[in-house]
Amino acid sequence: MNSLHTNDYLIFGLYFIVVAGYGFWVYYKKKQKTVSSSHDFSWQKVHFTWWAIGASLIASTYRPSNSSA
């Protein structure tokens, strides 16, 4: 039960390919645009929803009770 099986490796590989593909797509899409000012590098245009912030806080503070850390 503690070892990984073929399906586990396939899911990890598929996840990596999807995330890397999305990253490259965003990179090349943004690379086509030119930087007009220093405001393009700031966070003032980014708006996060309350549920995304809440999920991030819960995920970063969650620790299973059987964890040794």
TORKOL-4160 file (C-alpha; in steps of 0.2 Angstrom, whole numbers, padded with zeros to 4 digits, m for minus):
69
<pt num="1" X="0000" Y="0000" Z="0000"/>
<pt num="2" X="0015" Y="0012" Z="0003"/>
<pt num="3" X="0022" Y="0010" Z="m0015"/>
<pt num="4" X="0017" Y="0020" Z="m0030"/>
<pt num="5" X="0009" Y="0011" Z="m0045"/>
<pt num="6" X="0009" Y="0015" Z="m0063"/>
<pt num="7" X="m0007" Y="0025" Z="m0062"/>
<pt num="8" X="0001" Y="0036" Z="m0049"/>
<pt num="9" X="0015" Y="0040" Z="m0060"/>
<pt num="10" X="0004" Y="0043" Z="m0075"/>
<pt num="11" X="m0006" Y="0056" Z="m0064"/>
<pt num="12" X="0009" Y="0064" Z="m0059"/>
<pt num="13" X="0016" Y="0065" Z="m0076"/>
<pt num="14" X="m0001" Y="0072" Z="m0083"/>
<pt num="15" X="m0002" Y="0085" Z="m0070"/>
<pt num="16" X="0016" Y="0091" Z="m0073"/>
<pt num="17" X="0013" Y="0092" Z="m0092"/>
<pt num="18" X="m0003" Y="0102" Z="m0089"/>
<pt num="19" X="0005" Y="0114" Z="m0077"/>
<pt num="20" X="0020" Y="0116" Z="m0087"/>
<pt num="21" X="0010" Y="0118" Z="m0103"/>
<pt num="22" X="m0001" Y="0131" Z="m0095"/>
<pt num="23" X="0015" Y="0140" Z="m0089"/>
<pt num="24" X="0023" Y="0141" Z="m0106"/>
<pt num="25" X="0007" Y="0147" Z="m0114"/>
<pt num="26" X="0005" Y="0161" Z="m0101"/>
<pt num="27" X="0024" Y="0165" Z="m0103"/>
<pt num="28" X="0023" Y="0166" Z="m0122"/>
<pt num="29" X="0006" Y="0176" Z="m0122"/>
<pt num="30" X="0014" Y="0189" Z="m0110"/>
<pt num="31" X="0030" Y="0189" Z="m0120"/>
<pt num="32" X="0021" Y="0196" Z="m0135"/>
<pt num="33" X="0015" Y="0211" Z="m0125"/>
<pt num="34" X="0027" Y="0225" Z="m0122"/>
<pt num="35" X="0030" Y="0233" Z="m0105"/>
<pt num="36" X="0024" Y="0250" Z="m0105"/>
<pt num="37" X="0028" Y="0256" Z="m0087"/>
<pt num="38" X="0033" Y="0250" Z="m0070"/>
<pt num="39" X="0014" Y="0248" Z="m0066"/>
<pt num="40" X="0014" Y="0232" Z="m0076"/>
<pt num="41" X="0025" Y="0224" Z="m0063"/>
<pt num="42" X="0014" Y="0229" Z="m0048"/>
<pt num="43" X="0000" Y="0219" Z="m0040"/>
<pt num="44" X="m0012" Y="0234" Z="m0041"/>
<pt num="45" X="m0021" Y="0226" Z="m0056"/>
<pt num="46" X="m0024" Y="0209" Z="m0048"/>
<pt num="47" X="m0040" Y="0206" Z="m0038"/>
<pt num="48" X="m0041" Y="0190" Z="m0028"/>
<pt num="49" X="m0058" Y="0183" Z="m0023"/>
<pt num="50" X="m0062" Y="0179" Z="m0005"/>
<pt num="51" X="m0063" Y="0161" Z="m0008"/>
<pt num="52" X="m0046" Y="0160" Z="m0016"/>
<pt num="53" X="m0038" Y="0169" Z="m0002"/>
<pt num="54" X="m0047" Y="0158" Z="0011"/>
<pt num="55" X="m0042" Y="0142" Z="0002"/>
<pt num="56" X="m0024" Y="0148" Z="0002"/>
<pt num="57" X="m0024" Y="0152" Z="0020"/>
<pt num="58" X="m0032" Y="0135" Z="0025"/>
<pt num="59" X="m0021" Y="0125" Z="0014"/>
<pt num="60" X="m0005" Y="0134" Z="0021"/>
<pt num="61" X="m0010" Y="0131" Z="0039"/>
<pt num="62" X="m0017" Y="0113" Z="0037"/>
<pt num="63" X="m0007" Y="0100" Z="0045"/>
<pt num="64" X="m0013" Y="0082" Z="0047"/>
<pt num="65" X="m0015" Y="0076" Z="0065"/>
<pt num="66" X="m0003" Y="0061" Z="0062"/>
<pt num="67" X="0011" Y="0072" Z="0055"/>
<pt num="68" X="0027" Y="0071" Z="0064"/>
<pt num="69" X="0032" Y="0089" Z="0059"/>
